[in-house]
Every structure is written in C-alpha cells, then in structure tokens.
Amino acid sequence: MTMTILYDSDRPELTFRQRWASYLTLLVAVGGLLLGVIYRNNTVGATYPFINRQLGISARYPANWLLEEGGDQFVLRARDPAALPFKTTIQMSLLATGQGARPSDVLNLLDLDRARRLAAYRSLSRDTAVLPGGQRGVQMEYAYASVETNPFLQTEPITVRATDIVVLRQNQAVVITFIAESARYEEYRTYFEAFLRTLAF
C-alpha cells in the first residue's frame, strides 16, 4: 500500500472564476445574516397605536402583545402572551384624587393596598420621575411573589418585580405600571421605556 503526500505546490491553483465564487458565497452568507438581524429587530420593535380620545391618552404598545381596554381597574393593559410562566404587563390606570394630593400620597395608598393583597410584598425604592413628555411624578419599585391560587395547579411561587410611575393631571392620578418576572425584568424594561416615549396624555 502506497501513500501519496500532496504538497501545497502540487495542488492546482484556483481559477479566477472559482475565487470569485468563493467570495460571492461569503458575501451572500453575511448579507443573509444581516438581513435576518434587521428583520428580527423590526419585528421585535413593531408597535400598534392605542388612542382613547375621550380620556386624551395615546401610546404605542408592542405589536405581538395582547391589549385589553377599559377595565374597571385600568384604562389599558398590554400583556406579552409569550412570556411564561408569568406574563409581562404594561398597564395604565386613572385614579380620582382630591385637591392638594401629591404623587407620593397615591403611592402610599397603592403601597398599603398591595401589602394587603400580594404575597411577600416589598417596596424597594422611590425616586422622582420625568416622563419623555416632560411630566414630572414619582416612581416606586417593588417586588412580590406570584402564587397560583388554583389548588390543582401546584407550582412554585414566582418572584415578580414591578415599577409604578404616578403623575398628577387635574384631579386625577395617572398610574403607569410595568410588571415582569424578576429574572427577566431588565430584559423587558426596554419595552416599557419605548412605551413611555410614545405616551401622551
């Protein structure tokens, strides 16, 4: 049995057409990859408009999220159905306030109500907030445990992190809420920030 050793000098050189075919293949592969990234970013960043002329509120929410309007507890609620096991939520509510009310007073009431309703509720921080439209308010971050109430669905509690922004307008408090599973809070916060940039009231 003989073994033939080929040296580089023995290999036939690529023709001009073969070289260009290799270059074009690389260019097409890189171009396809770039187009895929652009398409994905456009899909992820796609939004739908929300307009409520009666209340004077408009915003844009993620296109693949489910929208609920006009509930007893909110003006709008957008949820990501793909976020499992806990659905990431952006919500906006209007609360009646008396004269002389401050945003911190509204947060105090929300704080007391949630401490009563939510398991392992903890208020984490408060700070001033300025919306992209220039409205000033107060922001509160908090956390709690989401517990399945159905006794037949035995699941572990999910740690949830959330943010409230309260802004006063006339005799109303506008409460803008962002809620997500704690482990994915930072990942989803970009959707909330994009929502705030389009919000007008």
N, C-alpha and C positions, 0 to 999 in steps of 0.2 A: 504494500500500500504506500503510495507516494503522496506527499503533502506539498501543495504549491503555495508559496508565500508571495502575496502580491504587495509590492511596494507602491507608495504614492505615485512614483514616477511611471509605474506600469498602468495606472488607471487612466481610462480615456477621459480627456477634458470635456467639461460640459459645453454644449454648443451655446451660442448666443440666445437662441430661442428657449432652450432649457433653463438658462439662468433667469430670463425674464418671466418664465412660467413660475419659477420658484418665488420670485419677488412678488408677482401678482397674487399668488396664493396667500402669502403672508399679509399683503395689504388687504385682501378680501376678508381674511380672518379677523384682523384688527378692526377693520371697518364694521364688520358684523357685530363684534363685541361692543364697540362704541355706540352703535345704533340701539343695541339691546339695553345698555345702561341708560341712554336718553329716553327710550320708550318706557322703561321701568320708572324713572324719575317723574316723567309726565303723568303716568298712571297713578303713582303714589300721591303726587301733588294735585291731582284733579279735584275740583270742588264744585258744589252746587250752591246756588243762591238761596238764602232764606230771607223773605221780606214780609213784615207784618206792618202794613200802613196804618192800621188803627192804633197800634202802640208806638209807631215811629221807630221800629227796630229793623235793621238789616245786617246780614252777615253772610259769610260763605263757610260751609262745613264740608268735610271730606266726602267725596262722591260715592265711595263704597260703604258709607256708614248709613244706618237706618235712622230716619228722622221721625220724631213724634212732636206734635204741636198742640198747644192749648190745653194741657192737662191742668188739673186742679192745683198742682204743686209747681208747675213750670210753664214758661212761655214756649221754650223749645228744649228738646233733649235729643242729642245725636249720639248713637252708640255704634261701636265697631263690632259687628257680629263675628268677625274672625278672631277677636281677642278672647281666648279661652284659657282658663275656666272663668275668668272674670272679665266682663265687657267694659272696656274703656269708655268713659262717658264725658261729654261736654254738655253742660246744662245751663240754662239762664232762667232766673225767676225774678218776679217783681213782688216786693212786699210793701204794704202801706206803712208809712211812718208819720209820726206827729211832728209838729214844729219844734225845731231845736234839736232834732235827733242827729246823732253823729254815726258815721260808718262803724266805729268801734262798738256803739250800743247794739247795732244789728248783729255784729259778730258775737257779742256776749250772749244774745238770745239764741243764736244758732248753736253756740258752744254748749249752752245748758240743755237744749233740746237733743242734740246728738249724744251728749254724755248719758242721757236717759235711754236713748233708743239703740245705740250702737255698742256692740261688744268691744271691750278693751279700747275704748275711745281715748285718744290722747291729743291734746292741742300741742303742736310742735313749735310754731313761731308766728309772730305777727310783724308786719312791716308796712310802710307806705307803698302805694302802688300808683303808677301813672300809666294810663292806657295810651296806645298809639294815637288815639284821637284827642288826647290832651286832658281827659277827665281824670281827676285825682280821687283816690279812695284808699282803702286799707285792704291788705292781703293777709290771709291766715292759712297756714299749712297744718294739716292734721292727719292722723292715721287711726285705723281701727281694724278689727277683724271681721271679715265677712263670713258669717256662719250659715250653713244650709239649714233652713227651718223644717224641711221635709224629713221626718224620721226614717223614711225608707231609703233616702239617699245619704249614706254615711260617707261624708267627705271631710277632709281636713279643713280647718279654717284658713282663709286666705288673707294675708296681710295686705291692706289697701292703704294707699297714700292719696291725699287729695289737697286741693287748693281752692279757697274761696276768695273772690275779689268782690268787695262791696263798694258801690259808687252811688251817691245820692243824686236824684233828679227830682225837683219839685217836692211833692210829698210821697215819693216812692224811693225804695232802696232797690237798686239793680244788683242782683247777686249772680255772679258768673262763677260756675263751679267746674272743676276738672278732677275726675276720679279715675285712677288706674291701679292695677296690681302693683304693689310696691317694687317688685323686681323689674317691672317694665315702665316705671313712671318716667324716667329720663328719656327713654326711647320714644314714648308717645307725647312728651311735652311739646315737641315741635309742632304737632297738630294743634295744640291749644294756643300756642303763640301765633300760628298762622290764622287761627280763628279770631284772636284778639285784634290782629292787624286789619281785618276786614269789618270788624264790628262797629256799627254806628247806631247811636240812639240819642 
